[in-house]
Amino acid sequence: MIVRVINIYVKRGYEESFKDACRKNREGSVKESGILRFDVLEDSGNPLHFILYEVYKDEEATREHKNTNHYKAWREVVEPWMAKPRESVACNPVVPVDESDW
Amino acid sequence: MIVRVINIYVKRGYEESFKDACRKNREGSVKESGILRFDVLEDSGNPLHFILYEVYKDEEATREHKNTNHYKAWREVVEPWMAKPRESVACNPVVPVDESDW
């Protein structure tokens, strides 16, 4: 499994549009066979800060995701709304390690 | 639901001990009725960087967790291993919002 934890800061005024775009992206993403989780969070202390939590079966699944229409549409629409480039951390799970626990 | 995303940096040499302590803490945590997920991740690009992803039913559940023996034991043992104070971000889920999806 590969987990991507992505921190995104949006420009003021784009919070709701950003959430809508992420909901749409998630709708498509959870149908991908290589994606185990796809959570979208907002920082309760900063309405301009969001965290995406994406869990993939393997490296191949991360590449497949980037080729989907829902990902491409999301990236194109949200890119100009970001206050700075997003920060993505690729992680390995320490625990749980069993695929069924994700 | 309340999601806590916690970034922790440990001092060199304590990576494996830290992982063991987190595995133990998780064992107890997932048995708490107020905890929906408790993931421990290691940054694949930095072996000293870890992320905890903790999902609670509500504010009360976060307080209950801090009163458990497994949490107290974890905090006591890992505190001196941290290279700097941990950074915790409290989040609300944008999606999914249904408790059964966590």
N, CA and C atoms of all chains as a GROMACS GRO file, in nm:
protein
  612
    1MET      N    1   0.083  -0.120   0.000
    1MET     CA    2   0.000   0.000   0.000
    1MET      C    3   0.087   0.126   0.000
    2ILE      N    4   0.036   0.226  -0.066
    2ILE     CA    5   0.101   0.357  -0.066
    2ILE      C    6  -0.004   0.458  -0.020
    3VAL      N    7   0.032   0.539   0.076
    3VAL     CA    8  -0.061   0.642   0.124
    3VAL      C    9  -0.004   0.778   0.087
    4ARG      N   10  -0.087   0.861   0.025
    4ARG     CA   11  -0.043   0.998  -0.004
    4ARG      C   12  -0.119   1.093   0.087
    5VAL      N   13  -0.044   1.173   0.161
    5VAL     CA   14  -0.103   1.276   0.246
    5VAL      C   15  -0.069   1.409   0.182
    6ILE      N   16  -0.172   1.480   0.137
    6ILE     CA   17  -0.150   1.600   0.056
    6ILE      C   18  -0.208   1.722   0.125
    7ASN      N   19  -0.124   1.821   0.149
    7ASN     CA   20  -0.169   1.946   0.210
    7ASN      C   21  -0.191   2.050   0.102
    8ILE      N   22  -0.310   2.109   0.104
    8ILE     CA   23  -0.345   2.209   0.002
    8ILE      C   24  -0.399   2.335   0.070
    9TYR      N   25  -0.348   2.450   0.028
    9TYR     CA   26  -0.396   2.580   0.077
    9TYR      C   27  -0.460   2.652  -0.041
   10VAL      N   28  -0.587   2.691  -0.026
   10VAL     CA   29  -0.656   2.760  -0.136
   10VAL      C   30  -0.666   2.910  -0.107
   11LYS      N   31  -0.686   2.984  -0.214
   11LYS     CA   32  -0.704   3.129  -0.200
   11LYS      C   33  -0.843   3.156  -0.143
   12ARG      N   34  -0.853   3.262  -0.063
   12ARG     CA   35  -0.980   3.298   0.000
   12ARG      C   36  -1.090   3.314  -0.107
   13GLY      N   37  -1.208   3.260  -0.078
   13GLY     CA   38  -1.319   3.272  -0.172
   13GLY      C   39  -1.340   3.145  -0.255
   14TYR      N   40  -1.240   3.055  -0.254
   14TYR     CA   41  -1.252   2.933  -0.336
   14TYR      C   42  -1.279   2.808  -0.252
   15GLU      N   43  -1.304   2.827  -0.120
   15GLU     CA   44  -1.322   2.712  -0.031
   15GLU      C   45  -1.434   2.619  -0.078
   16GLU      N   46  -1.551   2.675  -0.105
   16GLU     CA   47  -1.666   2.589  -0.140
   16GLU      C   48  -1.649   2.525  -0.277
   17SER      N   49  -1.597   2.601  -0.373
   17SER     CA   50  -1.572   2.544  -0.506
   17SER      C   51  -1.470   2.431  -0.496
   18PHE      N   52  -1.370   2.451  -0.413
   18PHE     CA   53  -1.268   2.347  -0.396
   18PHE      C   54  -1.328   2.219  -0.339
   19LYS      N   55  -1.414   2.235  -0.238
   19LYS     CA   56  -1.477   2.117  -0.178
   19LYS      C   57  -1.563   2.043  -0.281
   20ASP      N   58  -1.640   2.118  -0.360
   20ASP     CA   59  -1.723   2.055  -0.463
   20ASP      C   60  -1.637   1.977  -0.562
   21ALA      N   61  -1.528   2.038  -0.605
   21ALA     CA   62  -1.440   1.971  -0.702
   21ALA      C   63  -1.381   1.843  -0.641
   22CYS      N   64  -1.348   1.848  -0.511
   22CYS     CA   65  -1.291   1.729  -0.445
   22CYS      C   66  -1.396   1.619  -0.429
   23ARG      N   67  -1.520   1.659  -0.401
   23ARG     CA   68  -1.627   1.558  -0.390
   23ARG      C   69  -1.643   1.484  -0.524
   24LYS      N   70  -1.640   1.560  -0.632
   24LYS     CA   71  -1.653   1.500  -0.766
   24LYS      C   72  -1.536   1.406  -0.795
   25ASN      N   73  -1.417   1.452  -0.764
   25ASN     CA   74  -1.297   1.371  -0.787
   25ASN      C   75  -1.305   1.241  -0.706
   26ARG      N   76  -1.351   1.253  -0.581
   26ARG     CA   77  -1.361   1.134  -0.496
   26ARG      C   78  -1.462   1.033  -0.554
   27GLU      N   79  -1.572   1.084  -0.603
   27GLU     CA   80  -1.675   0.996  -0.662
   27GLU      C   81  -1.616   0.902  -0.765
   28GLY      N   82  -1.534   0.958  -0.853
   28GLY     CA   83  -1.468   0.875  -0.954
   28GLY      C   84  -1.357   0.789  -0.893
   29SER      N   85  -1.282   0.848  -0.801
   29SER     CA   86  -1.163   0.780  -0.749
   29SER      C   87  -1.196   0.653  -0.673
   30VAL      N   88  -1.304   0.655  -0.592
   30VAL     CA   89  -1.335   0.536  -0.512
   30VAL      C   90  -1.384   0.420  -0.600
   31LYS      N   91  -1.414   0.449  -0.726
   31LYS     CA   92  -1.452   0.340  -0.818
   31LYS      C   93  -1.330   0.273  -0.880
   32GLU      N   94  -1.214   0.335  -0.869
   32GLU     CA   95  -1.092   0.274  -0.924
   32GLU      C   96  -1.055   0.152  -0.838
   33SER      N   97  -1.020   0.042  -0.906
   33SER     CA   98  -0.991  -0.081  -0.831
   33SER      C   99  -0.865  -0.067  -0.746
   34GLY      N  100  -0.777   0.024  -0.783
   34GLY     CA  101  -0.650   0.037  -0.710
   34GLY      C  102  -0.655   0.134  -0.593
   35ILE      N  103  -0.771   0.194  -0.570
   35ILE     CA  104  -0.782   0.294  -0.462
   35ILE      C  105  -0.864   0.237  -0.346
   36LEU      N  106  -0.804   0.239  -0.226
   36LEU     CA  107  -0.867   0.178  -0.108
   36LEU      C  108  -0.938   0.281  -0.022
   37ARG      N  109  -0.885   0.403  -0.016
   37ARG     CA  110  -0.951   0.512   0.056
   37ARG      C  111  -0.922   0.642  -0.017
   38PHE      N  112  -1.014   0.738   0.002
   38PHE     CA  113  -0.992   0.870  -0.059
   38PHE      C  114  -1.070   0.969   0.027
   39ASP      N  115  -1.003   1.023   0.129
   39ASP     CA  116  -1.069   1.112   0.225
   39ASP      C  117  -1.030   1.257   0.196
   40VAL      N  118  -1.127   1.345   0.209
   40VAL     CA  119  -1.102   1.488   0.192
   40VAL      C  120  -1.138   1.557   0.324
   41LEU      N  121  -1.041   1.628   0.381
   41LEU     CA  122  -1.060   1.691   0.513
   41LEU      C  123  -1.038   1.841   0.505
   42GLU      N  124  -1.110   1.914   0.592
   42GLU     CA  125  -1.078   2.056   0.607
   42GLU      C  126  -1.025   2.080   0.748
   43ASP      N  127  -0.922   2.158   0.758
   43ASP     CA  128  -0.861   2.196   0.886
   43ASP      C  129  -0.964   2.278   0.964
   44SER      N  130  -0.999   2.230   1.084
   44SER     CA  131  -1.105   2.301   1.157
   44SER      C  132  -1.056   2.436   1.210
   45GLY      N  133  -0.926   2.459   1.208
   45GLY     CA  134  -0.873   2.587   1.254
   45GLY      C  135  -0.835   2.682   1.142
   46ASN      N  136  -0.844   2.637   1.018
   46ASN     CA  137  -0.806   2.721   0.903
   46ASN      C  138  -0.887   2.680   0.781
   47PRO      N  139  -0.993   2.755   0.747
   47PRO     CA  140  -1.083   2.716   0.638
   47PRO      C  141  -1.017   2.715   0.500
   48LEU      N  142  -0.894   2.764   0.492
   48LEU     CA  143  -0.824   2.765   0.362
   48LEU      C  144  -0.731   2.644   0.347
   49HIS      N  145  -0.724   2.562   0.449
   49HIS     CA  146  -0.631   2.448   0.450
   49HIS      C  147  -0.708   2.316   0.441
   50PHE      N  148  -0.669   2.233   0.346
   50PHE     CA  149  -0.732   2.102   0.326
   50PHE      C  150  -0.626   1.993   0.324
   51ILE      N  151  -0.669   1.873   0.363
   51ILE     CA  152  -0.580   1.757   0.356
   51ILE      C  153  -0.650   1.645   0.280
   52LEU      N  154  -0.582   1.592   0.180
   52LEU     CA  155  -0.633   1.473   0.110
   52LEU      C  156  -0.556   1.351   0.162
   53TYR      N  157  -0.629   1.242   0.181
   53TYR     CA  158  -0.569   1.119   0.233
   53TYR      C  159  -0.606   1.009   0.135
   54GLU      N  160  -0.509   0.971   0.053
   54GLU     CA  161  -0.536   0.879  -0.058
   54GLU      C  162  -0.458   0.749  -0.038
   55VAL      N  163  -0.528   0.638  -0.038
   55VAL     CA  164  -0.463   0.509  -0.014
   55VAL      C  165  -0.472   0.423  -0.141
   56TYR      N  166  -0.356   0.384  -0.192
   56TYR     CA  167  -0.346   0.306  -0.317
   56TYR      C  168  -0.292   0.167  -0.288
   57LYS      N  169  -0.337   0.070  -0.369
   57LYS     CA  170  -0.288  -0.067  -0.353
   57LYS      C  171  -0.138  -0.077  -0.382
   58ASP      N  172  -0.094  -0.005  -0.484
   58ASP     CA  173   0.048  -0.012  -0.524
   58ASP      C  174   0.084   0.108  -0.612
   59GLU      N  175   0.210   0.111  -0.654
   59GLU     CA  176   0.264   0.222  -0.735
   59GLU      C  177   0.186   0.235  -0.866
   60GLU      N  178   0.153   0.121  -0.926
   60GLU     CA  179   0.078   0.119  -1.052
   60GLU      C  180  -0.057   0.193  -1.036
   61ALA      N  181  -0.121   0.174  -0.923
   61ALA     CA  182  -0.251   0.238  -0.898
   61ALA      C  183  -0.238   0.390  -0.891
   62THR      N  184  -0.124   0.440  -0.841
   62THR     CA  185  -0.105   0.586  -0.836
   62THR      C  186  -0.092   0.641  -0.978
   63ARG      N  187  -0.026   0.566  -1.065
   63ARG     CA  188  -0.011   0.610  -1.205
   63ARG      C  189  -0.145   0.606  -1.278
   64GLU      N  190  -0.220   0.499  -1.255
   64GLU     CA  191  -0.353   0.486  -1.318
   64GLU      C  192  -0.443   0.604  -1.279
   65HIS      N  193  -0.439   0.639  -1.150
   65HIS     CA  194  -0.523   0.750  -1.101
   65HIS      C  195  -0.494   0.878  -1.178
   66LYS      N  196  -0.366   0.905  -1.201
   66LYS     CA  197  -0.328   1.029  -1.270
   66LYS      C  198  -0.369   1.031  -1.416
   67ASN      N  199  -0.408   0.918  -1.468
   67ASN     CA  200  -0.454   0.911  -1.607
   67ASN      C  201  -0.606   0.916  -1.622
   68THR      N  202  -0.678   0.924  -1.510
   68THR     CA  203  -0.824   0.923  -1.520
   68THR      C  204  -0.877   1.062  -1.553
   69ASN      N  205  -0.994   1.064  -1.613
   69ASN     CA  206  -1.056   1.193  -1.648
   69ASN      C  207  -1.094   1.272  -1.523
   70HIS      N  208  -1.144   1.201  -1.418
   70HIS     CA  209  -1.184   1.276  -1.298
   70HIS      C  210  -1.065   1.343  -1.232
   71TYR      N  211  -0.948   1.276  -1.231
   71TYR     CA  212  -0.829   1.341  -1.173
   71TYR      C  213  -0.785   1.461  -1.258
   72LYS      N  214  -0.782   1.439  -1.389
   72LYS     CA  215  -0.736   1.548  -1.478
   72LYS      C  216  -0.828   1.670  -1.470
   73ALA      N  217  -0.959   1.643  -1.462
   73ALA     CA  218  -1.057   1.753  -1.452
   73ALA      C  219  -1.038   1.828  -1.320
   74TRP      N  220  -1.017   1.750  -1.212
   74TRP     CA  221  -0.995   1.811  -1.079
   74TRP      C  222  -0.873   1.901  -1.081
   75ARG      N  223  -0.762   1.846  -1.132
   75ARG     CA  224  -0.636   1.921  -1.131
   75ARG      C  225  -0.649   2.050  -1.210
   76GLU      N  226  -0.713   2.040  -1.326
   76GLU     CA  227  -0.725   2.158  -1.411
   76GLU      C  228  -0.807   2.268  -1.344
   77VAL      N  229  -0.917   2.227  -1.278
   77VAL     CA  230  -1.005   2.328  -1.220
   77VAL      C  231  -0.948   2.386  -1.089
   78VAL      N  232  -0.880   2.303  -1.008
   78VAL     CA  233  -0.836   2.354  -0.877
   78VAL      C  234  -0.700   2.423  -0.880
   79GLU      N  235  -0.619   2.391  -0.977
   79GLU     CA  236  -0.482   2.447  -0.983
   79GLU      C  237  -0.479   2.600  -0.962
   80PRO      N  238  -0.562   2.678  -1.034
   80PRO     CA  239  -0.555   2.824  -1.015
   80PRO      C  240  -0.608   2.872  -0.880
   81TRP      N  241  -0.678   2.785  -0.807
   81TRP     CA  242  -0.733   2.824  -0.677
   81TRP      C  243  -0.633   2.805  -0.563
   82MET      N  244  -0.522   2.738  -0.591
   82MET     CA  245  -0.426   2.709  -0.483
   82MET      C  246  -0.340   2.832  -0.451
   83ALA      N  247  -0.323   2.857  -0.322
   83ALA     CA  248  -0.244   2.972  -0.278
   83ALA      C  249  -0.095   2.946  -0.294
   84LYS      N  250  -0.056   2.818  -0.296
   84LYS     CA  251   0.084   2.778  -0.318
   84LYS      C  252   0.083   2.634  -0.365
   85PRO      N  253   0.195   2.585  -0.420
   85PRO     CA  254   0.194   2.446  -0.469
   85PRO      C  255   0.160   2.349  -0.357
   86ARG      N  256   0.083   2.246  -0.388
   86ARG     CA  257   0.045   2.149  -0.287
   86ARG      C  258   0.166   2.066  -0.245
   87GLU      N  259   0.163   2.019  -0.119
   87GLU     CA  260   0.273   1.938  -0.066
   87GLU      C  261   0.223   1.796  -0.046
   88SER      N  262   0.284   1.702  -0.116
   88SER     CA  263   0.240   1.563  -0.110
   88SER      C  264   0.348   1.478  -0.044
   89VAL      N  265   0.310   1.400   0.058
   89VAL     CA  266   0.404   1.310   0.124
   89VAL      C  267   0.360   1.167   0.093
   90ALA      N  268   0.449   1.088   0.032
   90ALA     CA  269   0.419   0.947   0.005
   90ALA      C  270   0.463   0.864   0.125
   91CYS      N  271   0.373   0.780   0.175
   91CYS     CA  272   0.400   0.705   0.298
   91CYS      C  273   0.377   0.555   0.278
   92ASN      N  274   0.445   0.478   0.364
   92ASN     CA  275   0.417   0.335   0.377
   92ASN      C  276   0.344   0.315   0.510
   93PRO      N  277   0.245   0.229   0.513
   93PRO     CA  278   0.181   0.205   0.641
   93PRO      C  279   0.270   0.124   0.736
   94VAL      N  280   0.280   0.168   0.859
   94VAL     CA  281   0.344   0.089   0.965
   94VAL      C  282   0.238  -0.009   1.016
   95VAL      N  283   0.117   0.043   1.036
   95VAL     CA  284   0.004  -0.038   1.080
   95VAL      C  285  -0.124   0.041   1.052
   96PRO      N  286  -0.232  -0.015   0.995
   96PRO     CA  287  -0.244  -0.157   0.962
   96PRO      C  288  -0.170  -0.191   0.833
   97VAL      N  289  -0.137  -0.318   0.816
   97VAL     CA  290  -0.067  -0.361   0.696
   97VAL      C  291  -0.153  -0.454   0.609
   98ASP      N  292  -0.261  -0.503   0.666
   98ASP     CA  293  -0.350  -0.591   0.593
   98ASP      C  294  -0.443  -0.509   0.502
   99GLU      N  295  -0.450  -0.544   0.374
   99GLU     CA  296  -0.528  -0.465   0.277
   99GLU      C  297  -0.674  -0.449   0.320
  100SER      N  298  -0.729  -0.552   0.385
  100SER     CA  299  -0.870  -0.547   0.423
  100SER      C  300  -0.897  -0.446   0.535
  101ASP      N  301  -0.791  -0.399   0.601
  101ASP     CA  302  -0.809  -0.298   0.707
  101ASP      C  303  -0.816  -0.156   0.653
  102TRP      N  304  -0.805  -0.141   0.521
  102TRP     CA  305  -0.813  -0.008   0.460
  102TRP      C  306  -0.943   0.000   0.384
  103MET      N  307  -1.765   1.357   1.307
  103MET     CA  308  -1.632   1.296   1.313
  103MET      C  309  -1.523   1.404   1.324
  104ILE      N  310  -1.419   1.366   1.394
  104ILE     CA  311  -1.303   1.454   1.405
  104ILE      C  312  -1.182   1.371   1.362
  105VAL      N  313  -1.103   1.427   1.272
  105VAL     CA  314  -0.984   1.356   1.226
  105VAL      C  315  -0.862   1.434   1.273
  106ARG      N  316  -0.769   1.365   1.335
  106ARG     CA  317  -0.643   1.429   1.374
  106ARG      C  318  -0.531   1.376   1.286
  107VAL      N  319  -0.462   1.469   1.220
  107VAL     CA  320  -0.347   1.434   1.138
  107VAL      C  321  -0.224   1.487   1.212
  108ILE      N  322  -0.139   1.395   1.256
  108ILE     CA  323  -0.030   1.434   1.345
  108ILE      C  324   0.105   1.402   1.281
  109ASN      N  325   0.188   1.504   1.266
  109ASN     CA  326   0.322   1.485   1.211
  109ASN      C  327   0.422   1.476   1.325
  110ILE      N  328   0.503   1.370   1.320
  110ILE     CA  329   0.602   1.346   1.425
  110ILE      C  330   0.738   1.320   1.362
  111TYR      N  331   0.840   1.388   1.414
  111TYR     CA  332   0.979   1.364   1.370
  111TYR      C  333   1.056   1.307   1.488
  112VAL      N  334   1.117   1.189   1.469
  112VAL     CA  335   1.192   1.128   1.579
  112VAL      C  336   1.342   1.145   1.558
  113LYS      N  337   1.414   1.133   1.669
  113LYS     CA  338   1.560   1.141   1.662
  113LYS      C  339   1.615   1.014   1.598
  114ARG      N  340   1.727   1.026   1.526
  114ARG     CA  341   1.787   0.911   1.459
  114ARG      C  342   1.816   0.801   1.561
  115GLY      N  343   1.785   0.678   1.523
  115GLY     CA  344   1.812   0.564   1.612
  115GLY      C  345   1.688   0.516   1.686
  116TYR      N  346   1.582   0.597   1.683
  116TYR     CA  347   1.460   0.560   1.757
  116TYR      C  348   1.345   0.517   1.665
  117GLU      N  349   1.374   0.505   1.534
  117GLU     CA  350   1.269   0.473   1.438
  117GLU      C  351   1.194   0.344   1.474
  118GLU      N  352   1.269   0.236   1.499
  118GLU     CA  353   1.204   0.106   1.522
  118GLU      C  354   1.131   0.103   1.656
  119SER      N  355   1.192   0.163   1.759
  119SER     CA  356   1.125   0.168   1.890
  119SER      C  357   0.996   0.249   1.878
  120PHE      N  358   1.002   0.357   1.801
  120PHE     CA  359   0.882   0.440   1.784
  120PHE      C  360   0.770   0.360   1.717
  121LYS      N  361   0.806   0.287   1.612
  121LYS     CA  362   0.705   0.207   1.542
  121LYS      C  363   0.643   0.103   1.636
  122ASP      N  364   0.726   0.037   1.715
  122ASP     CA  365   0.675  -0.063   1.810
  122ASP      C  366   0.578   0.002   1.910
  123ALA      N  367   0.615   0.118   1.961
  123ALA     CA  368   0.528   0.187   2.059
  123ALA      C  369   0.395   0.226   1.993
  124CYS      N  370   0.400   0.266   1.867
  124CYS     CA  371   0.277   0.305   1.796
  124CYS      C  372   0.189   0.184   1.767
  125ARG      N  373   0.251   0.071   1.736
  125ARG     CA  374   0.173  -0.052   1.713
  125ARG      C  375   0.096  -0.089   1.841
  126LYS      N  376   0.165  -0.079   1.954
  126LYS     CA  377   0.102  -0.109   2.083
  126LYS      C  378  -0.013  -0.013   2.112
  127ASN      N  379   0.011   0.115   2.091
  127ASN     CA  380  -0.091   0.217   2.115
  127ASN      C  381  -0.212   0.192   2.025
  128ARG      N  382  -0.186   0.156   1.900
  128ARG     CA  383  -0.298   0.130   1.808
  128ARG      C  384  -0.382   0.010   1.855
  129GLU      N  385  -0.312  -0.095   1.901
  129GLU     CA  386  -0.384  -0.214   1.949
  129GLU      C  387  -0.492  -0.179   2.049
  130GLY      N  388  -0.457  -0.092   2.144
  130GLY     CA  389  -0.555  -0.049   2.244
  130GLY      C  390  -0.656   0.049   2.185
  131SER      N  391  -0.608   0.138   2.098
  131SER     CA  392  -0.693   0.247   2.048
  131SER      C  393  -0.809   0.195   1.963
  132VAL      N  394  -0.783   0.096   1.878
  132VAL     CA  395  -0.890   0.050   1.790
  132VAL      C  396  -0.999  -0.024   1.867
  133LYS      N  397  -0.971  -0.057   1.992
  133LYS     CA  398  -1.075  -0.120   2.075
  133LYS      C  399  -1.166  -0.016   2.140
  134GLU      N  400  -1.127   0.111   2.138
  134GLU     CA  401  -1.211   0.217   2.196
  134GLU      C  402  -1.334   0.237   2.106
  135SER      N  403  -1.450   0.248   2.168
  135SER     CA  404  -1.573   0.259   2.088
  135SER      C  405  -1.579   0.391   2.011
  136GLY      N  406  -1.508   0.493   2.056
  136GLY     CA  407  -1.513   0.624   1.990
  136GLY      C  408  -1.411   0.643   1.880
  137ILE      N  409  -1.329   0.540   1.854
  137ILE     CA  410  -1.225   0.553   1.752
  137ILE      C  411  -1.261   0.470   1.629
  138LEU      N  412  -1.264   0.536   1.513
  138LEU     CA  413  -1.306   0.471   1.389
  138LEU      C  414  -1.187   0.423   1.305
  139ARG      N  415  -1.078   0.497   1.310
  139ARG     CA  416  -0.956   0.456   1.241
  139ARG      C  417  -0.836   0.502   1.322
  140PHE      N  418  -0.724   0.431   1.305
  140PHE     CA  419  -0.602   0.471   1.375
  140PHE      C  420  -0.486   0.417   1.291
  141ASP      N  421  -0.440   0.499   1.196
  141ASP     CA  422  -0.337   0.455   1.102
  141ASP      C  423  -0.202   0.517   1.141
  142VAL      N  424  -0.098   0.438   1.130
  142VAL     CA  425   0.038   0.487   1.156
  142VAL      C  426   0.119   0.471   1.027
  143LEU      N  427   0.174   0.582   0.978
  143LEU     CA  428   0.245   0.583   0.850
  143LEU      C  429   0.388   0.630   0.867
  144GLU      N  430   0.478   0.578   0.781
  144GLU     CA  431   0.613   0.635   0.777
  144GLU      C  432   0.633   0.698   0.641
  145ASP      N  433   0.692   0.815   0.641
  145ASP     CA  434   0.724   0.889   0.518
  145ASP      C  435   0.826   0.807   0.440
  146SER      N  436   0.792   0.770   0.314
  146SER     CA  437   0.885   0.683   0.241
  146SER      C  438   1.012   0.758   0.198
  147GLY      N  439   1.011   0.890   0.209
  147GLY     CA  440   1.129   0.968   0.173
  147GLY      C  441   1.210   1.015   0.293
  148ASN      N  442   1.162   0.990   0.412
  148ASN     CA  443   1.231   1.036   0.534
  148ASN      C  444   1.198   0.942   0.650
  149PRO      N  445   1.291   0.849   0.682
  149PRO     CA  446   1.263   0.747   0.783
  149PRO      C  447   1.244   0.803   0.924
  150LEU      N  448   1.270   0.933   0.942
  150LEU     CA  449   1.252   0.994   1.074
  150LEU      C  450   1.115   1.062   1.088
  151HIS      N  451   1.038   1.063   0.981
  151HIS     CA  452   0.909   1.134   0.978
  151HIS      C  453   0.793   1.034   0.976
  152PHE      N  454   0.699   1.053   1.067
  152PHE     CA  455   0.582   0.966   1.077
  152PHE      C  456   0.455   1.050   1.077
  153ILE      N  457   0.347   0.991   1.030
  153ILE     CA  458   0.216   1.058   1.034
  153ILE      C  459   0.116   0.963   1.100
  154LEU      N  460   0.045   1.015   1.198
  154LEU     CA  461  -0.065   0.939   1.259
  154LEU      C  462  -0.196   0.996   1.204
  155TYR      N  463  -0.289   0.907   1.175
  155TYR     CA  464  -0.419   0.948   1.118
  155TYR      C  465  -0.526   0.887   1.208
  156GLU      N  466  -0.584   0.970   1.292
  156GLU     CA  467  -0.674   0.921   1.396
  156GLU      C  468  -0.815   0.977   1.373
  157VAL      N  469  -0.912   0.888   1.363
  157VAL     CA  470  -1.050   0.930   1.335
  157VAL      C  471  -1.138   0.898   1.456
  158TYR      N  472  -1.200   1.004   1.511
  158TYR     CA  473  -1.284   0.993   1.630
  158TYR      C  474  -1.429   1.022   1.595
  159LYS      N  475  -1.519   0.956   1.668
  159LYS     CA  476  -1.663   0.982   1.647
  159LYS      C  477  -1.700   1.125   1.682
  160ASP      N  478  -1.642   1.176   1.792
  160ASP     CA  479  -1.676   1.310   1.839
  160ASP      C  480  -1.569   1.362   1.935
  161GLU      N  481  -1.590   1.485   1.983
  161GLU     CA  482  -1.495   1.552   2.073
  161GLU      C  483  -1.475   1.470   2.202
  162GLU      N  484  -1.584   1.414   2.254
  162GLU     CA  485  -1.579   1.332   2.374
  162GLU      C  486  -1.481   1.214   2.356
  163ALA      N  487  -1.484   1.154   2.238
  163ALA     CA  488  -1.396   1.039   2.211
  163ALA      C  489  -1.248   1.079   2.214
  164THR      N  490  -1.219   1.203   2.173
  164THR     CA  491  -1.078   1.246   2.177
  164THR      C  492  -1.031   1.261   2.322
  165ARG      N  493  -1.123   1.307   2.409
  165ARG     CA  494  -1.088   1.321   2.551
  165ARG      C  495  -1.072   1.184   2.616
  166GLU      N  496  -1.163   1.092   2.583
  166GLU     CA  497  -1.154   0.956   2.639
  166GLU      C  498  -1.021   0.890   2.602
  167HIS      N  499  -0.981   0.909   2.476
  167HIS     CA  500  -0.855   0.849   2.429
  167HIS      C  501  -0.737   0.895   2.514
  168LYS      N  502  -0.735   1.024   2.546
  168LYS     CA  503  -0.622   1.080   2.623
  168LYS      C  504  -0.620   1.030   2.767
  169ASN      N  505  -0.728   0.968   2.811
  169ASN     CA  506  -0.734   0.913   2.947
  169ASN      C  507  -0.702   0.764   2.954
  170THR      N  508  -0.676   0.703   2.840
  170THR     CA  509  -0.652   0.558   2.842
  170THR      C  510  -0.507   0.529   2.882
  171ASN      N  511  -0.487   0.409   2.935
  171ASN     CA  512  -0.351   0.369   2.973
  171ASN      C  513  -0.261   0.352   2.851
  172HIS      N  514  -0.317   0.300   2.740
  172HIS     CA  515  -0.230   0.280   2.623
  172HIS      C  516  -0.182   0.413   2.566
  173TYR      N  517  -0.267   0.516   2.569
  173TYR     CA  518  -0.223   0.647   2.522
  173TYR      C  519  -0.118   0.706   2.615
  174LYS      N  520  -0.145   0.698   2.745
  174LYS     CA  521  -0.050   0.756   2.843
  174LYS      C  522   0.086   0.687   2.835
  175ALA      N  523   0.083   0.554   2.820
  175ALA     CA  524   0.209   0.479   2.812
  175ALA      C  525   0.285   0.518   2.685
  176TRP      N  526   0.211   0.532   2.574
  176TRP     CA  527   0.273   0.572   2.446
  176TRP      C  528   0.340   0.708   2.461
  177ARG      N  529   0.264   0.804   2.513
  177ARG     CA  530   0.315   0.941   2.522
  177ARG      C  531   0.440   0.947   2.609
  178GLU      N  532   0.437   0.874   2.720
  178GLU     CA  533   0.551   0.878   2.810
  178GLU      C  534   0.677   0.820   2.746
  179VAL      N  535   0.657   0.709   2.672
  179VAL     CA  536   0.776   0.644   2.616
  179VAL      C  537   0.828   0.718   2.492
  180VAL      N  538   0.741   0.776   2.410
  180VAL     CA  539   0.790   0.836   2.284
  180VAL      C  540   0.833   0.982   2.298
  181GLU      N  541   0.784   1.049   2.399
  181GLU     CA  542   0.814   1.194   2.415
  181GLU      C  543   0.964   1.224   2.403
  182PRO      N  544   1.050   1.152   2.474
  182PRO     CA  545   1.193   1.186   2.464
  182PRO      C  546   1.256   1.150   2.331
  183TRP      N  547   1.187   1.071   2.249
  183TRP     CA  548   1.242   1.032   2.119
  183TRP      C  549   1.212   1.134   2.010
  184MET      N  550   1.126   1.229   2.039
  184MET     CA  551   1.085   1.325   1.935
  184MET      C  552   1.191   1.432   1.915
  185ALA      N  553   1.219   1.462   1.787
  185ALA     CA  554   1.320   1.562   1.754
  185ALA      C  555   1.267   1.703   1.776
  186LYS      N  556   1.134   1.718   1.774
  186LYS     CA  557   1.069   1.847   1.801
  186LYS      C  558   0.924   1.818   1.840
  187PRO      N  559   0.855   1.917   1.896
  187PRO     CA  560   0.716   1.889   1.936
  187PRO      C  561   0.632   1.845   1.816
  188ARG      N  562   0.542   1.750   1.839
  188ARG     CA  563   0.459   1.702   1.729
  188ARG      C  564   0.358   1.808   1.689
  189GLU      N  565   0.319   1.805   1.560
  189GLU     CA  566   0.222   1.902   1.508
  189GLU      C  567   0.092   1.829   1.477
  190SER      N  568  -0.015   1.868   1.545
  190SER     CA  569  -0.143   1.801   1.528
  190SER      C  570  -0.244   1.896   1.463
  191VAL      N  571  -0.307   1.851   1.355
  191VAL     CA  572  -0.411   1.930   1.289
  191VAL      C  573  -0.545   1.860   1.308
  192ALA      N  574  -0.641   1.931   1.369
  192ALA     CA  575  -0.776   1.875   1.386
  192ALA      C  576  -0.858   1.912   1.263
  193CYS      N  577  -0.923   1.811   1.204
  193CYS     CA  578  -0.995   1.832   1.079
  193CYS      C  579  -1.140   1.783   1.088
  194ASN      N  580  -1.223   1.840   1.001
  194ASN     CA  581  -1.358   1.788   0.977
  194ASN      C  582  -1.357   1.721   0.841
  195PRO      N  583  -1.425   1.608   0.828
  195PRO     CA  584  -1.430   1.548   0.694
  195PRO      C  585  -1.521   1.627   0.601
  196VAL      N  586  -1.474   1.654   0.481
  196VAL     CA  587  -1.559   1.708   0.374
  196VAL      C  588  -1.633   1.590   0.310
  197VAL      N  589  -1.558   1.481   0.288
  197VAL     CA  590  -1.614   1.358   0.234
  197VAL      C  591  -1.514   1.244   0.261
  198PRO      N  592  -1.555   1.125   0.308
  198PRO     CA  593  -1.693   1.085   0.333
  198PRO      C  594  -1.746   1.145   0.464
  199VAL      N  595  -1.879   1.154   0.474
  199VAL     CA  596  -1.940   1.208   0.595
  199VAL      C  597  -2.020   1.102   0.672
  200ASP      N  598  -2.045   0.989   0.605
  200ASP     CA  599  -2.121   0.883   0.669
  200ASP      C  600  -2.027   0.801   0.760
  201GLU      N  601  -2.067   0.780   0.886
  201GLU     CA  602  -1.979   0.712   0.982
  201GLU      C  603  -1.936   0.572   0.934
  202SER      N  604  -2.023   0.505   0.860
  202SER     CA  605  -1.991   0.369   0.816
  202SER      C  606  -1.881   0.368   0.709
  203ASP      N  607  -1.850   0.484   0.651
  203ASP     CA  608  -1.743   0.490   0.550
  203ASP      C  609  -1.604   0.506   0.613
  204TRP      N  610  -1.599   0.512   0.745
  204TRP     CA  611  -1.470   0.523   0.815
  204TRP      C  612  -1.442   0.391   0.884
   0.00000   0.00000   0.00000
